Amino acid sequence: MDWATQVVGVLQAATVLLLAPLLAGIAYRAKAWTESRRGPSILQPYYDLAKYLRKETLLPENSSRAFFVAPFVAFGAYLVIAVVVPIITPYPIPFASTVDFLGGGLLFGLAGTVTLLAALDSGSNYAALGASRTVSFAAFAEPTLIIVFFAVAVITGTNSPYVTNNLVASSTSAYLSPTHLLVTAAFFLLLLAETGKLPVESAGLMEFGMLEDGRVFEHSGRLLGINRWNGWMKQFLLYAVFVNVFALPWGMVAAPTVLGALDNIALLVGKLLIVVAVIVFVEATVAKVRLFKIRDFLALSFSLAVLAVFAYAVLGVP
Protein backbone atom coordinates (compact mmCIF):
# COMPACT_ATOMS: atom_id res chain seq x y z
CA MET A 1 0.00 0.00 0.00
CA ASP A 2 1.82 3.13 -1.22
CA TRP A 3 1.53 6.55 0.39
CA ALA A 4 -0.46 8.04 -2.51
CA THR A 5 -3.24 5.49 -2.10
CA GLN A 6 -3.39 6.20 1.63
CA VAL A 7 -3.61 9.94 1.00
CA VAL A 8 -6.40 9.37 -1.54
CA GLY A 9 -8.29 7.38 1.09
CA VAL A 10 -7.99 10.26 3.56
CA LEU A 11 -9.07 12.71 0.84
CA GLN A 12 -12.17 10.66 0.09
CA ALA A 13 -13.23 10.59 3.75
CA ALA A 14 -12.50 14.32 4.09
CA THR A 15 -14.53 15.04 0.94
CA VAL A 16 -17.62 13.47 2.49
CA LEU A 17 -17.09 15.06 5.91
CA LEU A 18 -16.39 18.58 4.69
CA LEU A 19 -18.51 18.89 1.55
CA ALA A 20 -21.68 17.23 2.84
CA PRO A 21 -22.84 20.42 4.67
CA LEU A 22 -21.99 22.50 1.59
CA LEU A 23 -24.13 20.30 -0.64
CA ALA A 24 -27.02 20.68 1.80
CA GLY A 25 -26.53 24.46 1.84
CA ILE A 26 -26.60 24.64 -1.96
CA ALA A 27 -29.79 22.55 -2.02
CA TYR A 28 -31.46 24.83 0.56
CA ARG A 29 -30.50 27.94 -1.41
CA ALA A 30 -31.65 26.50 -4.73
CA LYS A 31 -34.99 25.44 -3.26
CA ALA A 32 -35.48 28.95 -1.85
CA TRP A 33 -34.96 30.41 -5.34
CA THR A 34 -37.75 28.22 -6.71
CA GLU A 35 -40.02 29.70 -4.02
CA SER A 36 -39.04 33.31 -4.90
CA ARG A 37 -37.08 33.67 -1.67
CA ARG A 38 -33.48 34.74 -1.21
CA GLY A 39 -32.78 31.83 1.08
CA PRO A 40 -29.91 31.20 3.51
CA SER A 41 -26.24 31.30 2.60
CA ILE A 42 -24.85 28.10 1.16
CA LEU A 43 -22.49 28.13 4.17
CA GLN A 44 -25.38 28.20 6.66
CA PRO A 45 -25.05 24.47 7.52
CA TYR A 46 -21.47 25.12 8.68
CA TYR A 47 -22.67 28.00 10.88
CA ASP A 48 -25.43 25.81 12.30
CA LEU A 49 -23.03 22.96 12.96
CA ALA A 50 -20.60 25.26 14.76
CA LYS A 51 -23.47 26.64 16.85
CA TYR A 52 -24.74 23.19 17.82
CA LEU A 53 -21.28 21.95 18.78
CA ARG A 54 -20.83 24.92 21.13
CA LYS A 55 -24.16 24.46 22.90
CA GLU A 56 -24.82 22.47 26.03
CA THR A 57 -26.21 18.96 25.57
CA LEU A 58 -29.35 18.15 27.55
CA LEU A 59 -30.50 14.55 27.95
CA PRO A 60 -34.07 13.36 28.55
CA GLU A 61 -34.62 12.43 32.17
CA ASN A 62 -35.28 8.71 31.66
CA SER A 63 -32.95 8.08 28.72
CA SER A 64 -30.13 5.55 28.86
CA ARG A 65 -26.58 5.67 27.57
CA ALA A 66 -27.85 4.47 24.18
CA PHE A 67 -29.43 7.88 23.60
CA PHE A 68 -26.02 9.55 23.94
CA VAL A 69 -24.00 6.96 22.01
CA ALA A 70 -26.33 6.48 19.02
CA PRO A 71 -25.35 9.65 17.05
CA PHE A 72 -21.66 8.74 17.28
CA VAL A 73 -22.29 5.14 16.15
CA ALA A 74 -24.23 6.45 13.15
CA PHE A 75 -21.45 8.94 12.42
CA GLY A 76 -18.90 6.11 12.46
CA ALA A 77 -21.04 3.99 10.13
CA TYR A 78 -21.31 6.80 7.57
CA LEU A 79 -17.57 7.45 7.84
CA VAL A 80 -16.84 3.79 7.07
CA ILE A 81 -19.15 3.94 4.04
CA ALA A 82 -17.24 7.03 2.90
CA VAL A 83 -14.06 5.01 2.42
CA VAL A 84 -15.50 1.87 0.82
CA VAL A 85 -17.69 3.17 -2.04
CA PRO A 86 -16.58 5.00 -5.21
CA ILE A 87 -16.73 8.66 -4.24
CA ILE A 88 -13.62 10.17 -5.84
CA THR A 89 -11.95 7.09 -7.30
CA PRO A 90 -12.99 4.46 -9.86
CA TYR A 91 -10.58 2.01 -8.19
CA PRO A 92 -10.79 0.47 -4.70
CA ILE A 93 -8.86 2.32 -2.02
CA PRO A 94 -7.59 0.49 1.11
CA PHE A 95 -10.30 -1.65 2.79
CA ALA A 96 -12.85 -0.90 0.02
CA SER A 97 -12.73 -4.50 -1.19
CA THR A 98 -14.06 -5.70 2.19
CA VAL A 99 -17.49 -4.11 1.64
CA ASP A 100 -19.83 -4.51 -1.35
CA PHE A 101 -23.27 -3.05 -2.07
CA LEU A 102 -24.86 -5.32 0.50
CA GLY A 103 -22.31 -4.38 3.16
CA GLY A 104 -22.88 -0.70 2.47
CA GLY A 105 -26.63 -1.22 2.76
CA LEU A 106 -26.14 -2.93 6.12
CA LEU A 107 -24.06 0.00 7.35
CA PHE A 108 -26.80 2.42 6.29
CA GLY A 109 -29.23 0.17 8.12
CA LEU A 110 -27.06 0.21 11.25
CA ALA A 111 -26.99 4.00 11.29
CA GLY A 112 -30.76 4.16 10.85
CA THR A 113 -31.42 1.52 13.50
CA VAL A 114 -29.39 3.17 16.25
CA THR A 115 -31.06 6.50 15.45
CA LEU A 116 -34.46 4.85 15.82
CA LEU A 117 -33.46 3.24 19.11
CA ALA A 118 -32.29 6.62 20.43
CA ALA A 119 -35.63 8.17 19.43
CA LEU A 120 -37.55 5.49 21.33
CA ASP A 121 -35.17 5.73 24.28
CA SER A 122 -35.92 9.45 24.64
CA GLY A 123 -39.47 8.75 25.82
CA SER A 124 -40.86 11.53 23.62
CA ASN A 125 -44.16 10.91 21.85
CA TYR A 126 -43.07 13.03 18.87
CA ALA A 127 -39.77 11.14 18.55
CA ALA A 128 -41.59 7.81 18.79
CA LEU A 129 -44.04 9.00 16.13
CA GLY A 130 -41.22 9.87 13.75
CA ALA A 131 -39.53 6.54 14.47
CA SER A 132 -42.68 4.49 13.86
CA ARG A 133 -43.35 6.29 10.58
CA THR A 134 -39.77 5.73 9.46
CA VAL A 135 -40.02 2.01 10.21
CA SER A 136 -43.32 1.66 8.36
CA PHE A 137 -41.85 3.24 5.23
CA ALA A 138 -38.58 1.31 5.58
CA ALA A 139 -40.64 -1.88 5.26
CA PHE A 140 -41.22 -0.82 1.65
CA ALA A 141 -37.81 0.76 1.02
CA GLU A 142 -35.62 -2.13 2.19
CA PRO A 143 -37.04 -4.73 -0.26
CA THR A 144 -36.52 -2.22 -3.05
CA LEU A 145 -32.89 -1.78 -2.05
CA ILE A 146 -32.35 -5.54 -2.01
CA ILE A 147 -33.84 -5.91 -5.51
CA VAL A 148 -31.63 -3.03 -6.72
CA PHE A 149 -28.57 -4.86 -5.37
CA PHE A 150 -29.72 -8.05 -7.08
CA ALA A 151 -30.17 -6.22 -10.38
CA VAL A 152 -26.68 -4.73 -10.09
CA ALA A 153 -25.29 -8.21 -9.48
CA VAL A 154 -27.09 -9.38 -12.62
CA ILE A 155 -25.48 -6.62 -14.68
CA THR A 156 -21.90 -7.15 -13.52
CA GLY A 157 -21.80 -10.63 -12.01
CA THR A 158 -20.67 -9.11 -8.72
CA ASN A 159 -21.94 -6.81 -5.99
CA SER A 160 -18.91 -4.52 -6.09
CA PRO A 161 -19.78 -0.86 -6.81
CA TYR A 162 -16.35 -0.35 -8.37
CA VAL A 163 -16.93 -3.12 -10.91
CA THR A 164 -20.33 -1.62 -11.74
CA ASN A 165 -18.79 1.82 -12.21
CA ASN A 166 -16.09 0.53 -14.55
CA LEU A 167 -18.52 -1.58 -16.59
CA VAL A 168 -21.24 1.03 -17.21
CA ALA A 169 -18.65 3.76 -17.80
CA SER A 170 -16.85 1.75 -20.47
CA SER A 171 -19.79 -0.01 -22.14
CA THR A 172 -22.56 1.95 -23.85
CA SER A 173 -24.63 -1.20 -24.30
CA ALA A 174 -24.47 -1.96 -20.56
CA TYR A 175 -25.41 1.62 -19.68
CA LEU A 176 -28.35 1.73 -22.09
CA SER A 177 -29.59 -1.76 -21.26
CA PRO A 178 -33.18 -1.97 -19.94
CA THR A 179 -31.97 -3.51 -16.70
CA HIS A 180 -29.58 -0.65 -15.94
CA LEU A 181 -32.02 2.09 -16.93
CA LEU A 182 -34.82 0.61 -14.84
CA VAL A 183 -32.62 0.04 -11.80
CA THR A 184 -31.31 3.60 -12.09
CA ALA A 185 -34.87 4.95 -12.09
CA ALA A 186 -35.75 2.75 -9.09
CA PHE A 187 -32.71 3.95 -7.15
CA PHE A 188 -33.52 7.59 -7.94
CA LEU A 189 -37.04 7.24 -6.55
CA LEU A 190 -35.64 5.47 -3.50
CA LEU A 191 -33.10 8.28 -3.17
CA LEU A 192 -35.88 10.86 -2.94
CA ALA A 193 -37.55 8.95 -0.14
CA GLU A 194 -34.39 8.13 1.81
CA THR A 195 -33.12 11.73 1.79
CA GLY A 196 -36.46 13.28 2.71
CA LYS A 197 -36.99 15.06 -0.62
CA LEU A 198 -40.61 14.05 -1.03
CA PRO A 199 -42.86 17.14 -0.83
CA VAL A 200 -44.76 15.64 2.12
CA GLU A 201 -41.73 16.15 4.34
CA SER A 202 -41.92 19.94 4.30
CA ALA A 203 -40.71 21.64 7.46
CA GLY A 204 -43.89 23.71 7.46
CA LEU A 205 -46.03 20.66 8.13
CA MET A 206 -44.48 20.18 11.58
CA GLU A 207 -45.55 16.98 13.33
CA PHE A 208 -48.01 16.02 10.58
CA GLY A 209 -45.25 15.32 8.09
CA MET A 210 -41.94 15.17 9.90
CA LEU A 211 -39.95 11.96 9.68
CA GLU A 212 -36.24 12.73 9.92
CA ASP A 213 -36.78 15.69 12.26
CA GLY A 214 -39.12 13.65 14.43
CA ARG A 215 -36.47 11.06 15.23
CA VAL A 216 -34.10 13.66 16.66
CA PHE A 217 -36.80 15.74 18.33
CA GLU A 218 -35.29 15.32 21.82
CA HIS A 219 -31.63 15.78 20.85
CA SER A 220 -29.91 19.07 21.61
CA GLY A 221 -26.51 20.73 21.56
CA ARG A 222 -23.65 18.56 20.33
CA LEU A 223 -25.84 15.50 19.84
CA LEU A 224 -28.19 17.46 17.59
CA GLY A 225 -25.19 18.80 15.66
CA ILE A 226 -23.84 15.27 15.09
CA ASN A 227 -27.28 14.09 13.99
CA ARG A 228 -27.55 16.96 11.49
CA TRP A 229 -24.09 16.13 10.18
CA ASN A 230 -25.12 12.47 9.86
CA GLY A 231 -28.11 13.48 7.74
CA TRP A 232 -25.95 15.59 5.43
CA MET A 233 -23.40 12.77 5.10
CA LYS A 234 -26.12 10.25 4.28
CA GLN A 235 -27.47 12.55 1.57
CA PHE A 236 -23.99 13.16 0.13
CA LEU A 237 -23.14 9.44 0.07
CA LEU A 238 -26.40 8.43 -1.63
CA TYR A 239 -26.04 11.18 -4.23
CA ALA A 240 -22.42 10.18 -4.88
CA VAL A 241 -23.32 6.50 -5.33
CA PHE A 242 -26.16 7.48 -7.65
CA VAL A 243 -23.99 9.58 -9.96
CA ASN A 244 -20.83 7.45 -9.88
CA VAL A 245 -22.40 4.00 -10.08
CA PHE A 246 -25.73 4.50 -11.86
CA ALA A 247 -26.43 7.80 -13.62
CA LEU A 248 -23.14 9.56 -14.51
CA PRO A 249 -20.26 7.09 -14.10
CA TRP A 250 -17.95 8.70 -16.67
CA GLY A 251 -14.93 10.94 -16.43
CA MET A 252 -13.11 9.89 -13.27
CA VAL A 253 -9.32 9.72 -13.49
CA ALA A 254 -8.23 6.11 -13.00
CA ALA A 255 -4.63 6.90 -12.02
CA PRO A 256 -4.11 6.34 -8.26
CA THR A 257 -2.51 9.74 -7.65
CA VAL A 258 -3.34 12.69 -5.42
CA LEU A 259 -3.72 15.04 -8.41
CA GLY A 260 -6.07 12.57 -10.06
CA ALA A 261 -8.15 12.41 -6.87
CA LEU A 262 -8.36 16.22 -6.74
CA ASP A 263 -9.59 16.27 -10.34
CA ASN A 264 -12.19 13.68 -9.43
CA ILE A 265 -13.37 15.81 -6.48
CA ALA A 266 -14.03 18.72 -8.84
CA LEU A 267 -15.83 16.38 -11.23
CA LEU A 268 -17.91 14.95 -8.38
CA VAL A 269 -19.01 18.43 -7.30
CA GLY A 270 -20.19 19.15 -10.84
CA LYS A 271 -22.17 15.90 -10.99
CA LEU A 272 -23.74 16.53 -7.58
CA LEU A 273 -24.84 20.00 -8.66
CA ILE A 274 -26.70 18.40 -11.57
CA VAL A 275 -28.45 16.00 -9.17
CA VAL A 276 -29.34 18.86 -6.82
CA ALA A 277 -30.83 20.81 -9.73
CA VAL A 278 -32.95 17.82 -10.80
CA ILE A 279 -34.17 17.11 -7.28
CA VAL A 280 -35.00 20.78 -6.61
CA PHE A 281 -36.98 20.78 -9.86
CA VAL A 282 -38.87 17.69 -8.68
CA GLU A 283 -39.59 19.32 -5.31
CA ALA A 284 -40.81 22.50 -6.99
CA THR A 285 -43.06 20.82 -9.56
CA VAL A 286 -44.55 17.86 -7.68
CA ALA A 287 -47.54 18.73 -5.52
CA LYS A 288 -47.45 17.81 -1.84
CA VAL A 289 -48.92 14.40 -1.15
CA ARG A 290 -50.54 12.90 1.91
CA LEU A 291 -48.25 11.01 4.23
CA PHE A 292 -49.64 7.57 3.41
CA LYS A 293 -48.96 8.20 -0.29
CA ILE A 294 -45.26 7.63 0.38
CA ARG A 295 -46.09 3.92 0.34
CA ASP A 296 -47.42 4.27 -3.21
CA PHE A 297 -44.25 6.11 -4.20
CA LEU A 298 -42.05 3.37 -2.74
CA ALA A 299 -44.23 0.71 -4.38
CA LEU A 300 -43.46 2.34 -7.75
CA SER A 301 -39.75 2.22 -6.96
CA PHE A 302 -40.04 -1.47 -6.02
CA SER A 303 -41.94 -2.24 -9.23
CA LEU A 304 -39.22 -0.64 -11.35
CA ALA A 305 -36.54 -2.66 -9.56
CA VAL A 306 -38.49 -5.89 -10.16
CA LEU A 307 -38.95 -4.94 -13.82
CA ALA A 308 -35.17 -4.47 -14.09
CA VAL A 309 -34.61 -8.09 -13.07
CA PHE A 310 -37.54 -9.24 -15.21
CA ALA A 311 -36.02 -7.48 -18.24
CA TYR A 312 -32.83 -9.47 -17.80
CA ALA A 313 -34.76 -12.72 -17.41
CA VAL A 314 -36.77 -12.09 -20.58
CA LEU A 315 -34.16 -10.44 -22.82
CA GLY A 316 -31.21 -12.47 -21.61
CA VAL A 317 -28.89 -9.43 -21.59
CA PRO A 318 -28.19 -7.01 -18.72
Order of alpha helices (4+ residues) and beta strands (2+ residues): alpha-alpha-alpha-alpha-alpha-alpha-alpha-alpha-alpha-alpha-alpha-alpha
